[in-house]
Amino acid sequence: MGRLSYLFLCFGICSAGCVSHTTTPNSTKTAVLESAETNTPSSVFDYNRVEVPFTNDVLDEEETRNYLVRHIHFPSIGDNRQRNDQVTGKYYESKHPGKKPLIIVLPIFGGHVYPSQSITLYLKKISDGGMHVFRMLGEQNLTDWWALKYAPDEESFMDLWQTTAEAEHNTIVDIRRTIDWALARPEVDPDRIAVIGFSRGAMMAAVAAANDTRLAATVLVMGGAHPHKALATCPMLRGEGVQKKVQKEYGWTLDEFADRLEPLYYDLDPASYAGQADAERILIVEAAKDDCIPADAREALWVAMGQPERISIPRGHKRAFLSMTPLGNKWLQREIWSFLQETL
């Protein structure tokens, strides 16, 4: 290895591998109990709970010593922006006898697959067949940024956002229906079902956790509340052209853009369900210098979830994910595993 390469490697390890962070333990429950007295579980995500009609394809080529691998898909509750309005996933079913925990791993819809793929592989390996994992697949983005960019007028533009919000609503219902599917599996322990969400998926996982008491553990990574703010202002989303459009064509500031999205995303905002989640069963991992999720949105998530244990990584949104890479020594996977062991 050349000297320059060595220096870059050292820099990478110092900036990512030795993950400096701040951990805030679970706070007292006073605020949660007080807010719970004035908030009742929402019926926004209620649905007709029936047996989920799924299709099961065994992937023989991916079978391992500890796991059978099945490709699962079932119809969404509605338009979920995925191909044929299907919910799809890879189900890693432990070969070992007895009921075991199930971890539902959500994707970054239409985004990078590394976080969900990496935590899935880690959980399979470290548990040695001691848990089942369902990795939901989400190839398509929930937001049609291209259509928004070329919307002919404000009315069409906002109509597109309305359908986007509806697709996200349906996806949250589908997370709950994935739990329905899991509860029908004889090998799954019904009292030990968890969900892990990353970025926008963390926002949806938070809403699901607040509206479904069947989740025994929830991990929220680089998420936040107030999704309308991130969608309107985040510089890393594919919406840069959309942000320029509203400023140039409609004369809105980005804050005004967020204000127009807020009513559409009220039911999809974790902050709307303060006091409904069990803080002892939630772990929040955030990027303390997040340049996509605003600071007030991250704080609002923590408060809404009852001030659970929170790990703050002093990095931006993307760089914080380096803690899941080999350079980061897969530190974040170990933290998640530790939390799941303790909670489940």
C-alpha positions in Angstrom: 0.0 0.0 0.0 1.4 3.4 -1.0 1.8 6.2 1.6 -1.0 8.2 0.1 -3.4 5.3 0.2 -2.4 4.6 3.7 -3.1 8.1 4.8 -6.6 8.0 3.1 -7.3 4.7 4.9 -6.3 6.1 8.2 -8.5 9.2 7.6 -11.4 6.9 6.7 -11.0 4.8 9.8 -10.8 7.9 12.1 -13.8 9.5 10.5 -16.0 6.4 10.2 -14.5 3.4 12.0 -13.9 5.0 15.4 -17.5 6.1 15.6 -17.7 8.9 18.2 -21.2 9.3 19.4 -23.4 10.5 22.2 -25.9 8.2 23.8 -28.9 9.7 25.6 -30.6 7.0 27.8 -34.3 6.5 27.9 -35.7 9.5 29.9 -38.4 9.4 32.5 -41.9 8.5 31.4 -43.6 11.5 32.9 -44.0 13.4 29.6 -45.2 10.3 27.9 -47.8 9.5 30.4 -49.1 13.0 30.5 -49.4 13.1 26.7 -51.0 9.7 26.6 -53.9 11.0 28.7 -54.8 13.4 26.0 -54.0 11.3 22.9 -55.9 8.2 21.9 -54.7 5.8 19.2 -55.5 7.0 15.7 -58.0 5.2 13.4 -56.3 6.7 10.4 -54.4 3.5 9.7 -57.3 1.1 10.5 -58.1 -1.5 7.9 -60.1 -4.7 7.5 -57.8 -7.3 9.1 -58.1 -10.5 7.1 -55.7 -13.3 6.2 -53.0 -11.9 3.9 -53.0 -13.8 0.5 -49.3 -14.1 -0.2 -47.3 -16.0 -2.8 -44.3 -17.9 -1.7 -41.3 -18.8 -3.9 -38.4 -20.7 -2.4 -35.0 -19.4 -3.6 -33.0 -22.6 -3.4 -29.8 -20.8 -4.6 -29.8 -18.6 -1.6 -30.4 -21.3 1.0 -27.7 -21.5 3.8 -27.0 -23.8 6.7 -29.3 -21.9 9.0 -31.9 -20.4 6.6 -34.4 -21.1 4.0 -35.0 -18.1 1.7 -38.4 -17.3 0.4 -39.5 -14.6 -2.0 -42.8 -13.3 -0.6 -45.2 -11.0 -2.3 -48.8 -10.0 -1.6 -51.2 -7.2 -2.8 -50.8 -3.8 -1.2 -53.8 -2.3 0.5 -53.9 0.2 -2.4 -51.5 2.2 -4.6 -48.1 1.8 -3.0 -46.0 3.0 -6.1 -44.4 -0.4 -6.4 -44.7 -2.7 -9.4 -48.2 -4.0 -9.8 -49.0 -2.5 -6.3 -47.3 -5.5 -4.6 -45.6 -5.8 -1.3 -42.5 -7.9 -1.9 -39.8 -9.1 0.4 -37.2 -11.8 1.1 -38.0 -13.9 4.1 -35.1 -15.6 5.8 -36.7 -18.4 7.7 -34.6 -20.1 10.4 -34.3 -23.8 9.9 -34.1 -24.3 13.7 -37.1 -25.6 15.5 -39.3 -23.5 17.8 -40.9 -20.1 17.7 -38.4 -17.3 17.1 -38.4 -13.5 16.9 -39.0 -11.9 13.5 -37.2 -8.7 12.4 -38.9 -6.7 9.7 -36.4 -4.6 7.8 -37.7 -1.7 5.8 -36.1 -0.4 2.6 -35.2 3.2 1.6 -37.8 3.1 -1.1 -36.2 3.8 -4.4 -32.9 4.5 -2.7 -29.7 2.7 -1.6 -30.2 -0.9 -0.6 -27.0 -1.1 1.5 -28.5 -0.2 4.9 -31.3 -2.8 4.8 -29.2 -5.4 3.1 -26.3 -5.0 5.5 -28.4 -5.2 8.7 -30.2 -8.3 7.3 -26.9 -10.1 6.6 -25.6 -9.1 10.0 -28.6 -10.3 11.9 -28.6 -13.6 10.0 -24.9 -14.2 10.8 -24.8 -13.1 14.4 -28.0 -14.8 15.4 -26.8 -18.1 13.9 -30.4 -18.9 12.9 -31.8 -17.6 16.2 -34.3 -15.3 14.5 -36.2 -14.8 11.3 -35.7 -11.7 9.1 -38.1 -10.3 6.6 -36.4 -7.7 4.3 -39.1 -5.7 2.5 -38.1 -4.7 -1.0 -38.9 -1.3 -2.3 -37.4 -0.6 -5.7 -39.6 2.3 -6.6 -39.5 5.7 -5.0 -42.7 6.7 -3.3 -42.3 10.2 -4.8 -42.4 10.6 -8.6 -39.9 13.4 -8.8 -39.9 13.5 -12.6 -43.6 14.0 -12.8 -43.5 16.7 -10.1 -40.7 18.5 -11.9 -42.8 18.7 -15.1 -46.2 19.3 -13.6 -48.0 21.8 -15.8 -49.5 23.9 -13.0 -49.8 24.3 -9.3 -53.0 22.3 -9.1 -51.5 19.3 -10.9 -48.4 19.6 -8.8 -50.3 19.4 -5.5 -52.5 16.6 -6.9 -49.3 14.6 -7.4 -48.3 15.2 -3.8 -51.7 14.1 -2.7 -51.2 10.7 -4.4 -47.7 10.5 -3.0 -49.0 10.9 0.5 -51.7 8.3 -0.1 -49.0 5.8 -1.3 -47.0 6.4 1.9 -50.2 5.9 3.9 -50.8 2.6 2.1 -47.2 1.6 2.8 -47.6 2.1 6.5 -50.8 0.0 6.5 -48.8 -2.6 4.5 -46.2 -2.7 7.3 -49.0 -3.6 9.7 -50.3 -6.2 7.2 -46.8 -7.7 7.1 -47.2 -8.2 10.9 -50.6 -9.9 10.1 -48.8 -12.2 7.7 -46.1 -12.9 10.3 -48.6 -13.7 13.1 -50.0 -16.5 10.8 -46.6 -18.1 10.6 -46.3 -21.0 13.1 -42.5 -20.4 13.4 -42.8 -16.8 14.5 -43.0 -15.8 18.1 -46.0 -13.3 18.2 -44.6 -11.5 21.2 -41.2 -10.8 19.6 -41.7 -8.9 16.3 -39.6 -5.9 15.6 -39.1 -3.4 12.8 -36.1 -1.4 11.6 -36.4 1.6 9.4 -33.8 3.9 7.7 -34.2 7.5 6.7 -37.7 8.0 5.2 -38.4 4.4 6.2 -37.7 5.3 9.8 -40.4 7.9 9.7 -42.9 5.3 8.5 -41.6 2.8 11.1 -42.2 5.4 13.8 -45.8 5.9 12.7 -46.4 2.2 12.5 -44.9 1.7 16.0 -47.2 4.4 17.4 -50.3 2.8 15.8 -49.6 -0.9 16.3 -48.9 -2.3 19.8 -47.9 -5.7 18.3 -44.4 -4.4 17.6 -42.1 -5.4 20.5 -39.2 -3.3 19.3 -38.5 -0.5 16.9 -35.2 0.9 15.6 -35.3 4.2 13.8 -32.1 5.1 12.0 -31.5 8.6 10.5 -35.1 9.5 10.6 -37.2 12.3 12.1 -40.6 13.8 12.4 -42.2 16.4 10.1 -41.7 14.6 6.7 -43.0 17.6 4.8 -39.9 19.6 5.9 -37.4 17.0 4.6 -39.3 16.5 1.4 -39.4 20.2 0.7 -35.9 21.2 1.7 -33.5 18.2 1.8 -30.7 18.8 -0.8 -29.9 15.1 -1.2 -33.3 13.9 -2.4 -34.0 13.7 -6.1 -36.2 16.7 -5.7 -33.6 19.4 -6.4 -35.3 20.1 -9.7 -38.7 20.2 -7.9 -37.3 22.7 -5.3 -36.0 24.9 -8.1 -39.4 24.6 -9.9 -41.5 25.9 -7.0 -39.1 28.8 -6.4 -38.9 29.8 -10.0 -42.3 29.0 -11.4 -44.5 29.4 -8.3 -42.5 32.0 -6.4 -42.5 29.9 -3.2 -39.7 29.8 -0.6 -38.8 26.3 0.5 -40.4 27.0 3.8 -43.6 27.9 2.0 -43.3 24.7 0.0 -43.1 22.8 3.3 -46.1 24.6 4.6 -48.2 23.5 1.6 -47.1 19.9 2.1 -47.8 19.9 5.9 -51.6 19.2 5.7 -51.0 16.3 3.3 -48.5 14.7 5.7 -50.1 15.4 9.0 -51.3 11.8 9.4 -47.8 10.6 8.3 -46.0 12.6 10.8 -44.7 10.7 13.9 -45.2 13.9 15.9 -49.0 13.5 15.4 -48.9 10.5 17.7 -47.0 11.7 20.7 -47.5 9.5 23.7 -48.7 6.4 21.8 -45.4 4.6 21.6 -43.6 2.6 24.3 -40.2 4.4 24.8 -38.6 1.4 26.4 -39.0 -0.6 23.1 -37.6 2.1 20.8 -34.0 3.0 19.8 -33.3 6.1 17.8 -30.0 6.6 15.9 -29.6 10.0 14.4 -27.0 12.1 12.6 -26.3 15.0 14.8 -25.2 17.1 11.8 -27.9 15.8 9.5 -28.1 18.0 6.4 -31.4 16.3 5.3 -33.5 15.9 8.4 -33.8 19.3 10.2 -32.8 19.5 13.9 -36.3 20.4 15.1 -37.7 17.3 13.2 -35.2 15.0 14.9 -36.0 16.5 18.3 -39.7 16.2 17.6 -39.3 12.5 16.8 -37.5 11.8 20.0 -40.2 13.6 22.0 -43.1 12.0 20.2 -41.6 8.5 20.8 -41.4 9.3 24.5 -37.8 10.2 24.7 -36.3 6.8 24.2 -32.6 5.9 24.1 -31.0 8.0 21.4 -27.6 7.6 19.8 -26.3 10.7 18.1 -23.5 10.3 15.5 -21.6 13.6 14.8 -21.9 13.3 11.1 -24.2 14.4 8.2 -27.0 12.2 6.9 -25.0 10.1 4.4 -21.7 10.0 6.3 -23.4 8.7 9.4 -24.2 5.5 7.4 -20.5 4.9 7.2 -20.9 3.4 10.6 -22.5 0.4 8.9 -19.6 -0.2 6.6 -16.4 -2.3 7.2 -14.5 1.0 7.7 -16.9 1.7 10.5 -16.3 -1.9 11.8 -20.1 -2.3 11.4 -20.5 -0.5 14.7 -24.2 0.5 14.0 -25.1 -3.2 13.4 -23.7 -4.1 16.7 -25.6 -1.4 18.5 -28.9 -2.5 16.9 -28.1 -6.1 17.7 -27.5 -5.2 21.4 -30.8 -3.3 21.6 -32.7 -6.2 20.0 -31.2 -8.7 22.4 -32.1 -6.6 25.4 -35.6 -5.7 24.2 -36.7 -9.0 22.7 
